[in-house]
Amino acid sequence: MKVDFSKTTSTDLEADADPVGFNAVKALDMALDGLTDVQRSSVVAPPAPLLILAGAGTGKTKCLVSRIAYKIATGERLPSQVLAMTFTRKAASQMKRRLSQMIGPTAMAMDIGTFHATSARILRQFAEFAGLDPHFTVYDADDQKACIKEILGSNEFSSDDILRNIERYKTDVFLSDGPWNVRGDYDAFFLDVANAYIAAGKRANALDYTDILTMTVRLFRDAPTVAAWHRQTWPTVLVDEYQDTNPLQEAWLDLLAPPDQHR
């Protein structure tokens, strides 16, 4: 329900409190409380692509959380229609806690998470479309290092350096539509190691963090019905610390939230 706050009293809104603790007037008050004029203008801006440019510690995350609460309090969006992305599980958890103070415990079940966690969930749900076994495992840093050590058989080379280059190689291959377009940028030894690492992951039915992003981007790109379903599910997409997105994450967002689509 969308509420015209210019014609609605606090008493009217109080009557809309639901059993899980949501109260529209409280959520609206808390969403707007303590904001500067500039922050308030970003929170209440109409649905459209919106970029907040500000320095560290100036309240960008506060604006993002308040904008979510504002959209829900005014009835513009249901909690299930919002996707909020960030870069660490800790940051996602903090955003949920801050939002729960505004809209109640519903916030803890909202789709607020990292690119990797959200992508992994999408890939498992739509594994058939992605050409995957839904029971794939996810390589963490220790798994990746162990795999490189097994391939090299020694500690002569830095696994961290090799893994960073493998991440770059995988990204380059994906964004350039094939390994033949980037091979000249890497030496033969590295390519042997990278290809052995990739083959080992396939044998183990395992994806690393770069795989998770590339396969989700490919899923959205090659299965338009899947991308359309997610765009319909999440008509509002917000990203905290957007300046930290890499090319794969930008491609991910462009397919899920096209720039010409009002968010």
C-alpha positions as CSV (number, residue, x, y, z in Angstrom):
1,M,0.0,0.0,0.0
2,K,1.4,3.4,-0.9
3,V,0.6,6.1,1.7
4,D,0.3,9.8,0.9
5,F,1.9,11.2,4.0
6,S,0.6,14.7,3.3
7,K,-2.9,13.5,4.0
8,T,-2.3,10.8,6.6
9,T,-1.9,11.2,10.3
10,S,0.4,9.3,12.6
11,T,-2.6,7.7,14.2
12,D,-3.6,6.3,10.8
13,L,-0.2,4.8,10.3
14,E,0.0,3.4,13.8
15,A,-3.0,1.3,13.0
16,D,-1.0,-0.4,10.2
17,A,1.5,-1.9,12.5
18,D,1.8,-5.6,11.7
19,P,2.4,-8.7,13.8
20,V,6.2,-8.9,13.1
21,G,6.8,-5.5,14.4
22,F,6.6,-3.2,11.3
23,N,5.2,0.2,12.0
24,A,5.1,2.6,9.0
25,V,5.3,5.9,10.9
26,K,8.1,4.7,13.1
27,A,10.0,3.4,10.1
28,L,9.5,6.7,8.3
29,D,10.6,8.8,11.3
30,M,13.7,6.7,11.8
31,A,14.6,6.6,8.1
32,L,14.6,10.4,8.0
33,D,15.9,11.1,11.5
34,G,19.3,12.9,11.8
35,L,19.8,13.3,8.0
36,T,21.4,16.4,6.5
37,D,19.5,18.1,3.7
38,V,21.7,16.5,1.1
39,Q,21.3,13.1,2.7
40,R,17.6,13.5,2.9
41,S,17.4,14.4,-0.7
42,S,19.1,11.2,-1.7
43,V,16.9,9.1,0.6
44,V,13.6,10.5,-0.7
45,A,14.7,10.8,-4.4
46,P,12.1,9.2,-6.8
47,P,12.8,5.8,-8.4
48,A,15.7,6.3,-10.9
49,P,19.4,5.5,-11.1
50,L,21.1,7.3,-8.3
51,L,24.8,7.6,-7.4
52,I,25.9,9.1,-4.1
53,L,29.4,10.6,-4.3
54,A,30.9,11.5,-0.9
55,G,34.1,10.9,1.1
56,A,34.7,8.3,3.8
57,G,32.7,8.6,7.0
58,T,30.1,11.0,5.5
59,G,27.1,8.7,5.9
60,K,26.8,6.9,2.5
61,T,25.7,3.6,4.1
62,K,23.3,5.5,6.4
63,C,21.7,6.9,3.3
64,L,21.5,3.5,1.7
65,V,19.8,1.9,4.7
66,S,17.5,4.9,5.2
67,R,16.5,4.8,1.5
68,I,15.5,1.1,1.9
69,A,13.5,1.9,5.0
70,Y,11.9,4.9,3.3
71,K,10.8,2.8,0.3
72,I,9.3,0.2,2.6
73,A,7.6,2.7,5.0
74,T,6.0,4.6,2.1
75,G,4.8,1.4,0.5
76,E,6.8,1.9,-2.6
77,R,8.5,-1.5,-2.1
78,L,7.9,-4.6,-0.2
79,P,10.9,-6.0,1.7
80,S,11.1,-8.9,-0.7
81,Q,11.5,-6.5,-3.6
82,V,14.8,-5.0,-2.5
83,L,18.3,-6.3,-3.1
84,A,21.1,-4.6,-1.3
85,M,24.7,-5.6,-2.1
86,T,27.9,-5.0,-0.2
87,F,31.4,-6.5,0.0
88,T,31.8,-8.4,3.2
89,R,29.5,-10.6,5.3
90,K,30.2,-8.3,8.3
91,A,29.0,-5.2,6.4
92,A,25.9,-7.1,5.3
93,S,25.1,-8.2,8.8
94,Q,25.5,-4.6,10.1
95,M,23.2,-3.3,7.4
96,K,20.6,-5.8,8.4
97,R,20.9,-4.8,12.0
98,R,20.6,-1.1,11.3
99,L,17.6,-1.7,9.0
100,S,15.9,-3.9,11.6
101,Q,16.0,-1.0,14.0
102,M,13.9,0.9,11.5
103,I,11.5,-1.7,10.1
104,G,11.6,-4.5,12.6
105,P,12.9,-8.1,12.4
106,T,11.7,-8.5,8.8
107,A,15.0,-6.9,7.8
108,M,17.0,-9.9,9.0
109,A,15.4,-12.0,6.2
110,M,15.9,-9.5,3.4
111,D,18.2,-10.0,0.5
112,I,21.1,-8.1,1.8
113,G,24.5,-9.7,1.2
114,T,27.7,-9.9,-0.8
115,F,28.0,-10.3,-4.5
116,H,29.5,-13.8,-4.0
117,A,26.9,-15.1,-1.5
118,T,24.0,-13.8,-3.6
119,S,25.5,-15.2,-6.8
120,A,26.2,-18.6,-5.3
121,R,22.5,-18.8,-4.2
122,I,21.3,-17.8,-7.6
123,L,23.6,-20.4,-9.3
124,R,22.3,-23.2,-7.0
125,Q,18.7,-22.2,-7.6
126,F,19.2,-22.0,-11.4
127,A,21.9,-24.6,-11.8
128,E,20.2,-26.3,-14.7
129,F,20.2,-23.0,-16.7
130,A,23.9,-22.4,-15.7
131,G,25.0,-25.9,-16.7
132,L,26.1,-26.7,-13.1
133,D,25.7,-29.4,-10.5
134,P,23.7,-27.5,-7.8
135,H,25.8,-29.3,-5.1
136,F,29.0,-27.5,-6.1
137,T,31.4,-26.5,-3.4
138,V,33.0,-23.1,-3.1
139,Y,36.8,-22.9,-2.8
140,D,37.9,-20.6,0.0
141,A,41.5,-19.1,0.1
142,D,42.9,-22.2,1.8
143,D,41.4,-24.5,-0.8
144,Q,42.8,-22.4,-3.6
145,K,46.3,-22.4,-2.1
146,A,46.2,-26.1,-1.5
147,C,45.3,-26.7,-5.1
148,I,48.1,-24.5,-6.3
149,K,50.6,-26.2,-4.0
150,E,49.5,-29.6,-5.4
151,I,49.9,-28.4,-9.0
152,L,53.4,-26.9,-8.4
153,G,54.6,-29.5,-5.9
154,S,56.8,-26.9,-4.1
155,N,56.7,-23.6,-2.3
156,E,59.1,-22.0,-4.8
157,F,56.4,-19.6,-6.1
158,S,54.0,-17.4,-4.1
159,S,50.5,-18.9,-4.3
160,D,49.0,-15.5,-3.5
161,D,50.6,-14.0,-6.6
162,I,49.6,-16.9,-8.8
163,L,46.0,-16.8,-7.6
164,R,45.8,-13.1,-8.2
165,N,47.0,-13.6,-11.7
166,I,44.6,-16.5,-12.2
167,E,41.7,-14.3,-11.1
168,R,42.9,-11.6,-13.6
169,Y,43.3,-14.2,-16.3
170,K,39.8,-15.7,-15.8
171,T,38.3,-12.2,-15.8
172,D,40.2,-11.2,-19.0
173,V,39.2,-14.4,-20.7
174,F,35.5,-14.0,-19.8
175,L,35.3,-10.3,-20.7
176,S,37.2,-10.8,-24.0
177,D,35.0,-13.7,-25.0
178,G,37.8,-16.4,-25.1
179,P,41.3,-17.3,-24.1
180,W,42.6,-16.8,-27.6
181,N,42.2,-13.0,-27.1
182,V,44.4,-12.7,-24.0
183,R,47.0,-15.5,-24.2
184,G,49.7,-13.0,-25.4
185,D,49.5,-11.3,-22.0
186,Y,50.6,-14.3,-20.1
187,D,53.7,-16.6,-20.3
188,A,53.5,-20.3,-21.1
189,F,54.4,-21.5,-17.6
190,F,51.6,-19.4,-16.0
191,L,49.1,-20.7,-18.6
192,D,50.0,-24.3,-17.8
193,V,49.4,-23.6,-14.1
194,A,46.2,-21.7,-14.7
195,N,44.7,-24.3,-16.9
196,A,45.7,-27.1,-14.4
197,Y,44.0,-25.1,-11.6
198,I,40.8,-24.6,-13.7
199,A,40.7,-28.3,-14.6
200,A,41.2,-29.3,-10.9
201,G,38.2,-27.2,-10.0
202,K,36.0,-28.8,-12.6
203,R,37.0,-32.3,-11.4
204,A,36.2,-31.4,-7.8
205,N,32.9,-29.7,-8.8
206,A,34.2,-26.6,-7.1
207,L,33.9,-22.9,-8.0
208,D,36.2,-20.1,-6.7
209,Y,35.0,-16.6,-6.1
210,T,35.8,-15.5,-9.7
211,D,33.9,-18.5,-11.1
212,I,30.9,-17.6,-9.1
213,L,30.8,-14.1,-10.6
214,T,31.6,-15.1,-14.2
215,M,29.0,-17.9,-14.2
216,T,26.3,-15.6,-12.8
217,V,27.0,-13.0,-15.4
218,R,26.9,-15.6,-18.1
219,L,23.6,-17.0,-16.6
220,F,22.0,-13.5,-16.8
221,R,23.5,-12.9,-20.3
222,D,22.6,-16.3,-21.8
223,A,19.3,-17.0,-20.1
224,P,17.3,-13.8,-20.5
225,T,14.3,-15.3,-18.8
226,V,16.3,-15.9,-15.7
227,A,17.6,-12.3,-15.7
228,A,14.1,-11.0,-16.3
229,W,12.8,-13.0,-13.4
230,H,15.4,-11.5,-11.1
231,R,14.7,-8.0,-12.3
232,Q,11.0,-8.5,-11.6
233,T,11.8,-10.0,-8.2
234,W,14.2,-7.1,-7.3
235,P,12.9,-3.9,-8.9
236,T,15.1,-2.0,-6.5
237,V,18.9,-2.7,-6.3
238,L,21.2,-0.8,-4.1
239,V,25.0,-1.2,-3.8
240,D,27.1,0.0,-0.8
241,E,30.7,1.1,-1.6
242,Y,30.0,1.0,-5.3
243,Q,33.4,2.5,-6.1
244,D,34.9,-0.9,-5.1
245,T,33.1,-2.9,-7.8
246,N,35.3,-4.7,-10.3
247,P,34.5,-5.2,-14.0
248,L,32.7,-8.5,-13.3
249,Q,30.5,-7.0,-10.6
250,E,29.7,-4.0,-12.9
251,A,28.7,-6.5,-15.6
252,W,26.6,-8.3,-13.0
253,L,24.8,-5.1,-12.1
254,D,24.3,-3.9,-15.7
255,L,22.4,-7.1,-16.5
256,L,20.4,-7.2,-13.3
257,A,19.7,-3.5,-13.1
258,P,20.1,-1.9,-16.6
259,P,21.0,1.8,-16.4
260,D,17.8,2.8,-18.2
261,Q,15.6,1.0,-15.7
262,H,14.1,3.0,-12.8
263,R,15.2,1.5,-9.5
